[in-house]
Amino acid sequence: MTTPNARPRYAYLGPAGTFTQEALLQIVSPETADLLPQADVISAIEAVREGSADYAAVAIENSVEGGVTAVLDTLAEGEPLVITRETLVPVSFSLASLPGETLDTVKRIGAHPHAWAQCRQWLRRHLPAAAHSVTNSNTAAAQLMARVLDGQLASDLLDFDAALVPPAAVAHYGLTVLASGVADNLAAVTRFVLIERPGLVPAPTGADKTTLVIALPDERSGALLELLEQFSTRGINLTRIESRPSGDALGRYLFSLDAEAHVSEPRMAEALVGLHRFSPRVRYLGSYPKADYVPSKVRPGTTAADYSRAQTWVDQIQRGQAV
């Protein structure tokens, strides 16, 4: 947490102009906080663990490619951190270059792996022979081209002719647009989360998520079903579930998931008790408001009032009262 009177520090995947920065600017103003660009998402998360940042904004899920594995794996291990907020950013790209390039001259394209994946079909149709030059972020290549324009870097040191960049980065870095609206799915959205050290859990809003990482107790038939039943029997909807290698043996996996409920709700608290009894490892990664603020549907029999009435009934039985 920040010290009294200090400006909060937010680490994010840089350099300037990334979708992550766009997501972060939905949450905080640079006039009231220090924004700290990082070379990759792992560095952003570790900055919080090391104390050089108070918060980290990172992409966790894309509607086209699914979970961001580097983020999921980094949060599943190491010193515990929690998610306290999420936000959504529509995603499309511009193919940008230095002056003088055309689509016909582009042989290599600088792009973050997720950007390349979200534009794969467009690239196959328009630039089928172009090779992929991997970059750490969606604006890393743009920053390098800007250095060429400023005379700080020789153009022959670039290992790409053009780059897939966020539209806002084109003007920021003074690049030339070869194609706009580059995407296979124009409705693509990336979900970003704000991460910090554990503290007081945000109050429930009625439209919340809880993120967890859960290990199966052993490799046996029905183990995953037993895990899922901890949620289904309590009327908790799962909006995301992904398997990730545990890292300790081939064929062993952790399950990263988002549940539509808040830890303060009796149904979610009871599910966590069940999971703790069932699994050798459950990591709580936070309860926080959903980005769309659409209230979660609560199945009859699983509301807080339902749990309260049921507990009262059991208490009466234990006191020997007629029920």
N, C-alpha and C positions, 0 to 999 in steps of 0.2 A: 504494500500500500504506500501511497505517497506520504511524505512527511508534511507537517503543518506548514501552510503558506507556500509550499512548493508546487510548481506546475506539474501536472500529471504527465507521464512519459508513455507514449504509445509506439510500440514497435510494429512494423508492417513490412510486407514484401515490397521492396523498391526496385528501381529508383522511381522518381516522381512519374505519375501518369498511369500507374497500374490500376487494375480493377480493385485491388485491395485498398489502395489509397482512396478510390472513389467510395468504397464501402465505409472506410473509416471516417470520411468527411460527412457521412450521414449521421455519425454518432458524436463527433467532437469537432470543434473549430480549432484551427491552428493558432488562432488568436488567444486561446485559453489553455493550450497544451503544447507539448513538444512532440513532434512527429519524427520518429526515428526509422528511416528506411534501412532494411536489412537485405542481405544478398540472397537469402532463401527463407522458406517458411520455418525450417527447423531453427535457424538462427533467431527468428522473431520469437518463437516459443521459449527458447533457452534464455533469451534476454530477460524474460520475466523470472525464470527460475534463478538466474544469477543475480538478479536485483538491479540490472542496468536499465530495466523498463518496468513500469507498473502494470501495463496491459500489452497484449498482442492481438492484432487483428489478422486473422488468417482465413483462407478459403477452406471449407470442410467438405463441401458437396457441390456437384454440378449436375444439372438436370439431364445432361447428355452422357457424361463420363462416370457419374456416380461419385463415390467418396474420394477425397484427396488422401491417398494412402500415407504419404509422408506425415501429414497432420495427424491422422488417426493413430498411426504407430507411435509417434512421439508423445501423444497424450496418454497412450496406454501404458507407457513405461516412465520411469524416473519419478522425480518429486511431483506429488499430486498438484494439479491445477484444475480450475473449474471454468466452465462457460457461464457467462452472466448475461449475454445478449446475442441476438442474431439479426442479420439484415440481408436483404436480397438485392442483387445487381443484375440487370439484363446484360447479356454478353453477345457482342458481335465484334468483328475486327475490320481493320483497314490493312490492305497490303501496301506498305510504304517503302520508299527507297530514297537514295540520293538523286539529285537531278541527273538526267541523262539516261536513266534506265527506262525500259518499257517491259511489258509482259513478255515480249519475244526474247528479251535478253536475260531474263531471270533464270539462273541455273540452280541456285541454292537459296533457301529461305530460312532466316533466323526466326525461331518460334519456341515458346515454352511447350513442353509436351502436351499439356491440356489444350492449348490453343491449336496445335497441329491436329489433335484428335477431333476437335469441334469443327474443323474446316477441311477434313480429309476428302470428302466427296467433292467440294468446290475445287480443291486443288487438283484432284484427279481429272476433273473436266477441263479446267483452264490451264493447268501447268503440270501435266502428267509426268514430265521428265524431271521436274525440280526435286532436288534432294533436301533433306531436313537438317538444318544446323541447330542443335539444341541450345537454348538459352535458359538462364535461371529464372527469368521473369518475363512478363509480357512487354516490358519496356527496356530490358537490358540491351537488346539490339538497337533500339531507337537511340538510346544514350550513346552507344558507340558511333552511330552514324552522325549524331550531333557533334561529336568530337572531331570527326572528319571535316564537317562543315566549318568548325571553328579553327581548323588547322592544327589541332592537337594530336591528330592521328592520321597516318597515311592510309589512303583508301585501300591499297593492296594488302593491308594487314587484316581486313575484314574477311571472314570466311563465309560470307553470304552476300547476295546481291540485293535482297529485299527482306522485309520482316513483317510478320503478323503482329500488329500493335493495336491497343485500344484507340478508338477514334480520337479521344481527347489528347492522346499523346502526339498526334501528327503535328498539330500547331505548336504544342509545347516544345518540340524538338526541331521544328522547322523542316519537316520532311515533305517529300513529294508523294501524293497518293496515286497509286497505280490501279487500285480497285477498292470500292467501299462496300460495306454490308457483307463482308466475307464471312459466311457461316453456313453450315449444313442445316441448322435448325434456327430460324429467326426468333423462335420463342425461348431460346436457351437462357437459363438463369443460373447464376452461381450464388450459393449460400455462404455467407461469411459469419464468423463468430468472434466475439470478444472474449479473451482469456485473461484470467488473473489468478492470484494466489487465493486459496480457500479462505472464506470469511463468512459473514452472515449471509444466509440464503435470501435472495430477493423474495419479497412477498408474492403470494400467488395472485394471478390476475384472472383466472378462469380460462385463460388461453395460453397454456404453458407446455413446455417440453422438459423432459428429463433425459439426459444422455448418460449411457452406461457402457462399460466394457465388462464382459462376463466370460469366464472360462467354464467349459464343461468339466464335470468331475472325472469322467473317464470316457473312453471310446466304447460305447455300447449302444445297442439298438434302443431308440426312444429317448436318448439323453437330450437331444435338441428339442424334441416335443415337450419334454418335461420342463425345460427352460421356458419355452413359449407359453406353456399353460399357466405359469406364474402371472402372466399378463392377461391372457384371454379369460381366465376364470374371474378376474376382477374387472373386466370390461375396459381394459386399457388398450388403446389402439397404438400399434407400432408404425411409425411413418418411415423408418429406415432400419434395415438390419443388414450387416455386412460381416463376412468372415475374414479374419486376418490371421496369418500364420503366427503361432505362439512364439516361434523362434527357438524352442527348446527341443523339438523333435519333429521329424517329418510326419505330416498327417495330423498334427495337433493344431487347433485353431482357437482364437478368441473371437467373440461376437460383439461387434460395436453396434449399438442401436439407439434410436430416439423413440421415446414413449410420450404420448400425449397425456401427460399428467404432471402434477407438481409433487415434490417430495413431502410437502405438508398435508397432502390429501391422504386420508386413511387408506384408500385403495392402493396408492403408490407406496406408502409406508409398509403396508402389509406385503406387497409384492417384493419389496426389498428384503424384508425379513425372510420370506420364502426363498429368495435367491441366495441370501447369505447362508442359509441352512443347506442349500442344494449345491452351491458352487464353491470350489476352493479359492476362488478369486473373483471379487466383484469390485470394480472401480467406479465410483460415483464421479461424474464429470459435470454435475451442475443441473439445477432447475432454473428455467429462465423463460421470459415471454416469447411466444412465437412471433415471427416477423409480421405475419398477416393479422395478428390479434383476433383471429376468428375463434370464438369460444369452442372449447372441446366438447364433444358430445359425451354425456355421461349416461351409461346404461342404467335403467331402473334397477334398484337393488344394490348399486355400487356408489351412491352418493354419500357424502359425509353424514347426512341425517340417517341414512339406512344403516351405516356402520354404528352410529351412536345408539340407535334403537336396539340393534342386535347385541351390543355390549351391555346395555342396561338389562336386557333379558337374561343374559348369562350371569350377570351380577346377582340378579334376583334368585336364579337357581342356586347359586353358590351360598346365598344367605338362607336358603331353605324356605323362601317365600313361595306361595302358590302362584303358578304361572300358567 
